[in-house]
Amino acid sequence: MVDVDPKVKLAQLAEDAGVSLSTVSKVLNGRPDVSARTRAKVEAILDAQGYQRRAGLPGRGTLIELVFPELETAWAMEIIRGVENVARAHGLSIVLTESGDRHSPSASWIDGVLRRRPVGVVLVFSDLADEAKAKLRSRAIPFVIIDPAGDPASDVPSVGSANWAGGLAATRHLIELGHTRIAAITGRDDMMCSFARVDGYRSAMNSAGIEVDERFVRFGNFQVDGGRNIALELLDAPDRPTAIFAGSDLQALGVIEAARTLGLRVPDDLSIVGYDDLQLAKWSSPALTTVHQPLTAMAEEAARLVIRMSDSPLGSIPRMDLATRLVVRESSAPPAGA
């Protein structure tokens, strides 16, 4: 690709759009004093021409934008803390945006971020629409996905965690305690992490020579109510499981509540292992054995990546998965009579 002087290229773009060079500059810099019609026209020509603003140009913002599908989640604070740690160390601030669903932000979000022109964007989604990627890249706004939920496209920088290994470690722990009737309650069936954690569970069971009872494998929603409702079904049966691996700490809390409702003691009658290792896990009653997902570290890595990418383009698309580890507390024990 020939490196064209941006001023020359922008002058041609302005002529093609029938506007002044200053108007094109205002659109590129997200200035509000441009009519919606003119902005749309200039944006269309910029996209059609494949205009790429150079990274590292002066006049960049002082913000890192952090985008969530919803902020009312217990692990959102872990991610905010991680991004804030890195932003503060670099003299930057963060702006929080709530948009879209668990797969990608809404289409309207992209216009706002182009106006704000942050140093970079950290997104807690499975992926990003092609149109949004193109617009961010054309303004040299780097983005990284923190991916506790899915499997981003190959052209998307991302930071995730070892979901399969986490499911394996949780289930192996229960097997080593002597459990064979082990259930797994995971997240939604359209999220890759849900399958990865269950695959880890299945691998542990198979390697131990324990047949998986398919009635014990359930997809939920990673929330307290989902864990509670599914556990009530599993535990209110004569051949109930003696242990449950829950795909999130919130689900695990729902399982504990279901056990209490049915008069079962944790861990005497039922062992429970969660996933995430949120702050609340150590304060639950009993304290929750769980898989530590390094959410804060994932957020820190994502923030470092966007800052590096804002200074200069990287040679390849960075993808990293951070290690998970088992944290043994009080909610797991050998089965009764063992």
Phi, psi and chi 1 to 4 in degrees:
 res  aa     phi    psi   chi1   chi2   chi3   chi4
   1 MET       -  129.5  179.2  176.9  177.1      -
   2 VAL   -76.4  134.4  177.5      -      -      -
   3 ASP   -84.2  102.8 -170.3   11.1      -      -
   4 VAL   -92.1  139.4  179.1      -      -      -
   5 ASP   -56.1  121.7 -175.9  -22.6      -      -
   6 PRO   -56.6  -35.7  -23.3   32.2      -      -
   7 LYS   -64.4  -40.2  -69.5 -176.9  178.6  178.9
   8 VAL   -65.5  -45.5  174.5      -      -      -
   9 LYS   -66.1  -40.9 -166.7  168.1 -175.4  178.8
  10 LEU   -66.2  -35.4  -74.3  179.5      -      -
  11 ALA   -62.5  -40.4      -      -      -      -
  12 GLN   -67.8  -40.5 -176.9   60.7   52.5      -
  13 LEU   -62.5  -40.9  -71.8  168.8      -      -
  14 ALA   -62.2  -42.5      -      -      -      -
  15 GLU   -63.6  -43.0 -176.8  177.6  -20.9      -
  16 ASP   -62.8  -35.3  -67.8  -15.1      -      -
  17 ALA   -84.4  -11.8      -      -      -      -
  18 GLY    71.2   32.8      -      -      -      -
  19 VAL  -131.2  174.0  -61.9      -      -      -
  20 SER   -80.2  160.9   66.9      -      -      -
  21 LEU   -61.5  -35.8 -176.1   58.5      -      -
  22 SER   -65.5  -32.3   65.0      -      -      -
  23 THR   -67.4  -42.1  -62.0      -      -      -
  24 VAL   -61.2  -41.3  174.7      -      -      -
  25 SER   -62.5  -41.0  178.3      -      -      -
  26 LYS   -62.5  -41.1  -72.1  177.5 -178.5  179.3
  27 VAL   -63.3  -45.0  172.0      -      -      -
  28 LEU   -62.3  -32.9  -77.4  169.6      -      -
  29 ASN   -95.7    6.9  -71.4  -74.1      -      -
  30 GLY    70.8   23.4      -      -      -      -
  31 ARG   -67.9  142.8  -68.3  -90.5  -62.6  -84.5
  32 PRO   -80.5  -15.6   28.4  -34.1      -      -
  33 ASP   -85.7   48.7   50.7  -21.1      -      -
  34 VAL  -135.5  134.2  179.5      -      -      -
  35 SER   -64.8  152.3   71.6      -      -      -
  36 ALA   -59.3  -38.0      -      -      -      -
  37 ARG   -66.5  -45.6 -178.1  176.4  179.7 -179.5
  38 THR   -65.7  -41.7  -60.7      -      -      -
  39 ARG   -59.2  -45.6 -178.4 -177.9  -58.1  -82.0
  40 ALA   -62.7  -39.3      -      -      -      -
  41 LYS   -65.1  -46.2 -176.9  177.7 -178.5 -179.6
  42 VAL   -66.1  -42.2  173.0      -      -      -
  43 GLU   -59.1  -41.9  -70.1  -82.2    6.4      -
  44 ALA   -62.8  -41.4      -      -      -      -
  45 ILE   -70.5  -40.0  -67.2  176.4      -      -
  46 LEU   -58.2  -44.2  -72.9  167.8      -      -
  47 ASP   -67.2  -43.3  -67.4  -19.2      -      -
  48 ALA   -64.0  -35.6      -      -      -      -
  49 GLN   -82.8   -7.7  -64.4  -69.5  -29.8      -
  50 GLY    65.8   35.3      -      -      -      -
  51 TYR   -64.7  131.5  177.5   77.9      -      -
  52 GLN  -120.4  115.5  -63.0  -79.6  -33.2      -
  53 ARG   -74.1  138.9 -172.8 -178.5  179.4   95.0
  54 ARG   -72.4  139.8  -69.2  176.5  178.8  174.4
  55 ALA   -69.3  153.7      -      -      -      -
  56 GLY    79.3   11.2      -      -      -      -
  57 LEU   -73.6  151.1  -71.5  177.4      -      -
  58 PRO   -66.5  163.5   24.6  -34.7      -      -
  59 GLY    87.8    8.6      -      -      -      -
  60 ARG   -70.1  159.4  -62.3  -54.4  -60.7 -100.6
  61 GLY   -73.6 -177.7      -      -      -      -
  62 THR  -116.9   20.0   58.5      -      -      -
  63 LEU  -117.4  147.6  -61.3  173.0      -      -
  64 ILE  -108.5  125.1  -66.7  178.6      -      -
  65 GLU   -91.6  130.3 -178.8  147.1  -11.5      -
  66 LEU  -116.6  119.6  178.0   54.5      -      -
  67 VAL  -116.2  125.4 -168.3      -      -      -
  68 PHE  -117.9  152.1  -72.2   91.5      -      -
  69 PRO   -72.7  -30.3   24.3  -32.7      -      -
  70 GLU  -157.0  141.9   56.8  179.8  -15.3      -
  71 LEU   -93.9  -14.2  -74.5  168.3      -      -
  72 GLU   -86.0   57.4  -65.1 -179.4    4.8      -
  73 THR  -130.3  146.5   55.9      -      -      -
  74 ALA   -64.7  -31.0      -      -      -      -
  75 TRP   -86.4   -6.7   48.9  -99.8      -      -
  76 ALA   -60.7  -38.0      -      -      -      -
  77 MET   -64.9  -34.1  -74.1  -53.5  -60.2      -
  78 GLU   -63.7  -41.3  -56.3  -70.9  -27.2      -
  79 ILE   -71.6  -42.2  -67.0  175.6      -      -
  80 ILE   -59.2  -42.6  -67.4  170.3      -      -
  81 ARG   -60.4  -42.9 -176.7  178.5  -63.5  111.3
  82 GLY   -64.5  -46.7      -      -      -      -
  83 VAL   -64.5  -40.5  174.2      -      -      -
  84 GLU   -63.1  -38.6  172.8   64.2   21.8      -
  85 ASN   -57.0  -47.1  -70.7  -16.7      -      -
  86 VAL   -74.4  -41.9  174.3      -      -      -
  87 ALA   -58.7  -45.4      -      -      -      -
  88 ARG   -62.5  -40.3 -175.4  171.3   57.6 -110.2
  89 ALA   -63.9  -24.4      -      -      -      -
  90 HIS  -104.5   12.8  -72.7   80.1      -      -
  91 GLY    70.9   26.1      -      -      -      -
  92 LEU  -111.6  164.4  -57.3  171.7      -      -
  93 SER  -115.2  168.0  -59.2      -      -      -
  94 ILE  -119.2  149.0   65.5  171.0      -      -
  95 VAL  -120.9  132.6   57.4      -      -      -
  96 LEU   -98.7  134.9  -61.3  178.2      -      -
  97 THR  -129.7  134.8  -58.9      -      -      -
  98 GLU  -109.8  122.1 -173.5  175.9   31.6      -
  99 SER  -159.6  145.5  177.2      -      -      -
 100 GLY    74.4 -157.8      -      -      -      -
 101 ASP  -119.9 -168.9   56.0   28.3      -      -
 102 ARG   -68.0  -13.6   62.1 -172.3  176.3  -83.2
 103 HIS   -88.2  -44.2  -64.8  -65.9      -      -
 104 SER  -163.7  157.9   62.6      -      -      -
 105 PRO   -68.9  162.8   23.7  -31.7      -      -
 106 SER   -69.4  159.6   64.4      -      -      -
 107 ALA   -63.0  -30.6      -      -      -      -
 108 SER   -72.3  -19.1   60.5      -      -      -
 109 TRP   -61.3  -37.0  162.1   76.1      -      -
 110 ILE   -60.9  -34.7 -168.5   64.6      -      -
 111 ASP   -64.7  -40.1  -65.7  -33.1      -      -
 112 GLY   -65.7  -43.0      -      -      -      -
 113 VAL   -69.5  -31.6   75.0      -      -      -
 114 LEU   -66.3  -34.5  -67.9  179.4      -      -
 115 ARG   -70.5  -39.0  -72.6 -166.8  -61.9  -88.8
 116 ARG   -74.9  -27.3  -70.9 -175.5  -72.6  -85.4
 117 ARG    45.3   63.4  -66.5 -160.2   65.1 -113.3
 118 PRO   -71.9  167.9   29.8  -36.7      -      -
 119 VAL   -59.6  -38.0  169.4      -      -      -
 120 GLY  -170.8  171.6      -      -      -      -
 121 VAL  -125.4  131.0 -178.0      -      -      -
 122 VAL  -110.8  124.0  175.3      -      -      -
 123 LEU  -118.7  136.0  -56.6  110.8      -      -
 124 VAL  -103.3   73.9 -171.9      -      -      -
 125 PHE  -143.0  172.6  -66.6   91.9      -      -
 126 SER   -79.5  -31.6  -62.4      -      -      -
 127 ASP  -163.1 -175.6 -150.7  -18.9      -      -
 128 LEU  -140.5  137.3 -166.7   58.6      -      -
 129 ALA   -61.1  146.9      -      -      -      -
 130 ASP   -57.5  -39.6  -70.9  -19.5      -      -
 131 GLU   -63.3  -42.0 -178.7 -179.4    1.2      -
 132 ALA   -65.4  -41.5      -      -      -      -
 133 LYS   -58.4  -46.4  -64.2  176.9 -162.9  174.6
 134 ALA   -62.5  -41.9      -      -      -      -
 135 LYS   -68.1  -41.0  -72.5 -172.2  174.2 -177.8
 136 LEU   -63.8  -43.2  -70.1  172.4      -      -
 137 ARG   -67.0  -35.5  -74.1  168.5  177.9  151.6
 138 SER   -66.7  -23.3   72.2      -      -      -
 139 ARG  -102.3    8.9  -52.0  -57.2 -175.8  -85.9
 140 ALA    56.4   40.1      -      -      -      -
 141 ILE  -100.3  104.4  -59.9  175.2      -      -
 142 PRO   -71.2  153.9   25.9  -33.1      -      -
 143 PHE  -142.9  148.5   57.9   91.1      -      -
 144 VAL  -137.9  138.1  174.5      -      -      -
 145 ILE   -97.9  128.7  -77.3 -179.5      -      -
 146 ILE   -87.8  122.1  -65.2  178.1      -      -
 147 ASP  -120.6   73.1  178.7   39.1      -      -
 148 PRO   -82.3   -1.5   30.7  -33.2      -      -
 149 ALA  -119.2  -31.9      -      -      -      -
 150 GLY  -141.2 -153.4      -      -      -      -
 151 ASP  -135.0   93.8 -176.1   21.5      -      -
 152 PRO   -62.5  160.1  -19.4   30.7      -      -
 153 ALA   -61.4  159.2      -      -      -      -
 154 SER   -65.9  -18.4   58.8      -      -      -
 155 ASP   -95.8   11.4   64.4  -21.5      -      -
 156 VAL  -111.0  120.2  175.8      -      -      -
 157 PRO   -62.7  137.0  -17.4   30.1      -      -
 158 SER  -150.5  156.2   69.0      -      -      -
 159 VAL  -128.2  121.5  179.2      -      -      -
 160 GLY  -129.5 -161.2      -      -      -      -
 161 SER  -140.1  167.7   68.7      -      -      -
 162 ALA   -83.8   80.3      -      -      -      -
 163 ASN   -63.9  -43.0  -71.9  -66.7      -      -
 164 TRP   -61.6  -45.4  178.6   87.1      -      -
 165 ALA   -63.8  -34.5      -      -      -      -
 166 GLY   -65.4  -44.8      -      -      -      -
 167 GLY   -63.1  -38.2      -      -      -      -
 168 LEU   -62.5  -48.4 -178.4   77.4      -      -
 169 ALA   -63.7  -41.6      -      -      -      -
 170 ALA   -61.9  -45.4      -      -      -      -
 171 THR   -71.9  -39.5  -49.4      -      -      -
 172 ARG   -60.0  -39.2  -84.6 -176.2  173.2  168.8
 173 HIS   -58.9  -45.2  169.2   66.3      -      -
 174 LEU   -67.5  -38.8  -66.6  169.9      -      -
 175 ILE   -64.3  -43.2  -67.8  170.6      -      -
 176 GLU   -64.4  -25.8  -71.0  167.4   -2.2      -
 177 LEU   -76.1  -13.2  -71.5  171.8      -      -
 178 GLY   111.1    3.7      -      -      -      -
 179 HIS   -79.3  141.3  -66.3  -83.7      -      -
 180 THR  -124.6  -26.3   57.0      -      -      -
 181 ARG   -94.3   82.4  -60.3 -174.1   61.5   76.8
 182 ILE  -114.0  126.3  -55.9  170.3      -      -
 183 ALA  -101.0  157.7      -      -      -      -
 184 ALA  -129.1  123.9      -      -      -      -
 185 ILE  -113.4  115.4  -56.1  174.5      -      -
 186 THR  -115.0 -166.6 -170.4      -      -      -
 187 GLY   -88.3 -155.1      -      -      -      -
 188 ARG   -66.7  153.0  -62.1 -178.7 -176.5  -84.9
 189 ASP   -84.4   10.5   61.0    4.6      -      -
 190 ASP  -115.9   20.8   60.2   -8.7      -      -
 191 MET  -121.5  127.3  -60.1  170.8   73.8      -
 192 MET   -61.6  -35.0  -71.6  -63.2  -65.8      -
 193 CYS   -64.6  -31.1   67.9      -      -      -
 194 SER   -60.8  -45.9  -59.6      -      -      -
 195 PHE   -69.8  -38.6  -72.0   97.1      -      -
 196 ALA   -63.1  -41.6      -      -      -      -
 197 ARG   -68.5  -39.0  -66.8  172.0 -166.3  177.6
 198 VAL   -68.6  -36.6  166.6      -      -      -
 199 ASP   -62.3  -37.8  -74.7  -13.9      -      -
 200 GLY   -63.6  -41.1      -      -      -      -
 201 TYR   -59.5  -47.7  155.4   84.4      -      -
 202 ARG   -63.4  -40.1  -70.1 -176.2 -177.6  -82.6
 203 SER   -63.0  -42.2  -65.7      -      -      -
 204 ALA   -63.9  -43.3      -      -      -      -
 205 MET   -64.1  -46.6  -63.5  -74.4  -81.2      -
 206 ASN   -64.3  -41.6  -68.5  -24.2      -      -
 207 SER   -67.9  -23.7   65.3      -      -      -
 208 ALA   -89.9    0.3      -      -      -      -
 209 GLY    73.5   24.9      -      -      -      -
 210 ILE  -104.2  123.3  -57.6  172.0      -      -
 211 GLU   -70.6  134.3 -175.8  176.6   -5.5      -
 212 VAL   -80.6  122.5  174.2      -      -      -
 213 ASP   -82.7  110.5 -172.8  -25.9      -      -
 214 GLU   -62.3  -20.5  -66.6  -59.6  -28.3      -
 215 ARG   -67.2  -20.2  -64.1  174.2  -58.3  163.8
 216 PHE   -91.5    0.1  -71.8  175.6      -      -
 217 VAL  -106.0  113.6 -179.4      -      -      -
 218 ARG  -130.2  141.8  -58.5  -67.5 -174.9   92.6
 219 PHE   -98.0  137.4  -74.0   86.5      -      -
 220 GLY  -131.6 -134.5      -      -      -      -
 221 ASN  -139.1   12.2   61.8    0.7      -      -
 222 PHE    66.2    9.2  -76.2  145.6      -      -
 223 GLN  -110.4  166.0  -58.7  -58.8  -42.9      -
 224 VAL   -59.2  -46.8  174.0      -      -      -
 225 ASP   -63.3  -38.4   61.4  -20.7      -      -
 226 GLY   -63.6  -44.6      -      -      -      -
 227 GLY   -61.8  -42.7      -      -      -      -
 228 ARG   -63.9  -48.7 -179.7 -179.5 -175.2  -83.5
 229 ASN   -65.1  -42.5  -65.7  -21.7      -      -
 230 ILE   -69.0  -40.7  -66.3  172.9      -      -
 231 ALA   -63.8  -36.5      -      -      -      -
 232 LEU   -59.5  -38.6  -75.3  172.3      -      -
 233 GLU   -68.3  -44.9  -64.8  178.0   15.5      -
 234 LEU   -68.2  -38.4  -69.6  171.2      -      -
 235 LEU   -87.0  -18.6  -61.9  174.4      -      -
 236 ASP   -91.5   54.5 -167.7   19.9      -      -
 237 ALA  -147.6  149.7      -      -      -      -
 238 PRO   -64.3  -28.3   21.5  -33.0      -      -
 239 ASP  -107.5   43.1   57.3  -11.7      -      -
 240 ARG   -63.3  158.6   66.0  172.1  179.8   83.1
 241 PRO   -69.4  153.8   24.3  -33.6      -      -
 242 THR   -96.9   -7.3   62.2      -      -      -
 243 ALA  -151.0  148.2      -      -      -      -
 244 ILE  -133.4  128.4  -66.4  178.0      -      -
 245 PHE   -95.8  114.6  163.2   45.8      -      -
 246 ALA   -98.4  139.0      -      -      -      -
 247 GLY   -75.4   -2.1      -      -      -      -
 248 SER  -156.1  158.9   74.6      -      -      -
 249 ASP   -63.3  -36.2  -71.3  -14.2      -      -
 250 LEU   -63.9  -43.3  -64.9  179.2      -      -
 251 GLN   -60.2  -41.5  -81.1 -174.8  -36.2      -
 252 ALA   -60.8  -39.1      -      -      -      -
 253 LEU   -63.2  -36.7  -66.0 -179.3      -      -
 254 GLY   -64.8  -37.0      -      -      -      -
 255 VAL   -65.4  -42.5  174.2      -      -      -
 256 ILE   -60.1  -42.8  -69.5  174.4      -      -
 257 GLU   -63.6  -40.9  176.7   59.6   26.9      -
 258 ALA   -63.2  -41.9      -      -      -      -
 259 ALA   -60.3  -43.6      -      -      -      -
 260 ARG   -64.0  -39.5  -72.4  175.7  177.8  156.3
 261 THR   -59.0  -36.8  -60.7      -      -      -
 262 LEU   -91.9    5.8  -63.4  172.2      -      -
 263 GLY    77.4   21.3      -      -      -      -
 264 LEU   -96.5  141.3  -61.0  174.9      -      -
 265 ARG   -96.7  138.4  -61.8  165.6  -60.8  168.1
 266 VAL  -109.8  121.6  177.9      -      -      -
 267 PRO  -101.2    7.4   37.0  -35.9      -      -
 268 ASP   -58.7  -46.0  -61.9   20.3      -      -
 269 ASP  -101.0  -21.9  -57.7  -45.5      -      -
 270 LEU  -150.2  125.4  177.9   71.4      -      -
 271 SER   -93.8  144.9  -74.8      -      -      -
 272 ILE  -136.0  134.3  -59.6  171.2      -      -
 273 VAL  -123.5  131.1  178.1      -      -      -
 274 GLY  -100.1 -162.6      -      -      -      -
 275 TYR  -153.9  130.6 -160.5  104.5      -      -
 276 ASP   126.3  -44.7  -75.1  -30.4      -      -
 277 ASP    62.1   54.0 -166.3   23.9      -      -
 278 LEU   -70.7  166.0  -57.4  175.7      -      -
 279 GLN   -56.5  -35.6  -69.8  -68.5  -36.1      -
 280 LEU   -68.7  -18.1   55.5   81.5      -      -
 281 ALA   -62.1  -39.3      -      -      -      -
 282 LYS   -76.5  -16.0   66.3  178.8   69.2  173.2
 283 TRP  -104.0   -0.7  -58.1  115.0      -      -
 284 SER   -69.8  167.8   68.3      -      -      -
 285 SER  -126.2  108.7 -178.9      -      -      -
 286 PRO   -74.6  164.4   30.4  -36.7      -      -
 287 ALA   -58.0  137.4      -      -      -      -
 288 LEU   -87.3  123.6 -173.1   63.3      -      -
 289 THR   -69.5  132.5  -64.4      -      -      -
 290 THR  -155.4  168.9 -173.2      -      -      -
 291 VAL   -97.2  122.9  175.2      -      -      -
 292 HIS   -77.9  113.7  177.5   79.0      -      -
 293 GLN   -99.0  121.3  179.4  173.6 -147.1      -
 294 PRO   -77.2   67.9   30.8  -35.6      -      -
 295 LEU   -61.8  -43.2  -68.5  169.3      -      -
 296 THR   -64.2  -43.8  -60.7      -      -      -
 297 ALA   -65.0  -37.0      -      -      -      -
 298 MET   -61.4  -43.7  -71.0  160.6   61.5      -
 299 ALA   -65.5  -39.6      -      -      -      -
 300 GLU   -63.0  -44.0  -71.1  173.3  -17.8      -
 301 GLU   -62.6  -41.6  -70.4  -65.8  -16.5      -
 302 ALA   -63.3  -42.5      -      -      -      -
 303 ALA   -65.7  -40.9      -      -      -      -
 304 ARG   -61.8  -39.7  -69.4 -172.1 -169.6  103.9
 305 LEU   -62.3  -46.6  -91.0  177.7      -      -
 306 VAL   -66.6  -33.3  -65.6      -      -      -
 307 ILE   -67.1  -44.7  -68.7  171.9      -      -
 308 ARG   -60.9  -42.9  -76.2  169.8   51.6 -157.0
 309 MET   -69.1  -26.6  -67.1  163.3   66.1      -
 310 SER   -73.1  -25.1   72.0      -      -      -
 311 ASP   -79.9  -41.1  -68.5  -26.7      -      -
 312 SER  -162.4  146.5   61.2      -      -      -
 313 PRO   -63.0  144.4  -17.4   30.3      -      -
 314 LEU   -88.9  154.1  -58.8 -178.4      -      -
 315 GLY   -71.5  -22.3      -      -      -      -
 316 SER  -143.6  168.5   59.4      -      -      -
 317 ILE   -79.6  113.3  -57.5  -62.5      -      -
 318 PRO   -72.7  130.7   22.7  -28.5      -      -
 319 ARG  -135.2  128.0  -55.0  -72.4  -66.2  -89.0
 320 MET  -142.7  144.8   62.9  178.8   72.1      -
 321 ASP  -120.5  121.5  -76.2  -27.5      -      -
 322 LEU   -86.3  152.3  -55.9 -170.8      -      -
 323 ALA   -71.7  145.9      -      -      -      -
 324 THR  -103.3  163.9   53.2      -      -      -
 325 ARG  -151.1  152.7   58.0 -177.2  172.3   84.0
 326 LEU   -82.3  136.2 -176.5   71.1      -      -
 327 VAL  -118.9  110.1  179.6      -      -      -
 328 VAL   -89.6  123.8  178.7      -      -      -
 329 ARG  -125.5 -129.7  -64.5 -166.2  179.4  102.2
 330 GLU  -108.6   -3.5  -60.9  167.2    3.5      -
 331 SER   -89.7    3.2   66.1      -      -      -
 332 SER  -127.9  139.9   55.8      -      -      -
 333 ALA  -161.3  167.2      -      -      -      -
 334 PRO   -58.9  151.8  -25.3   35.3      -      -
 335 PRO   -63.4  154.9   21.8  -31.4      -      -
 336 ALA   -57.1  133.1      -      -      -      -
 337 GLY    86.1   -2.7      -      -      -      -
 338 ALA   -74.9      -      -      -      -      -
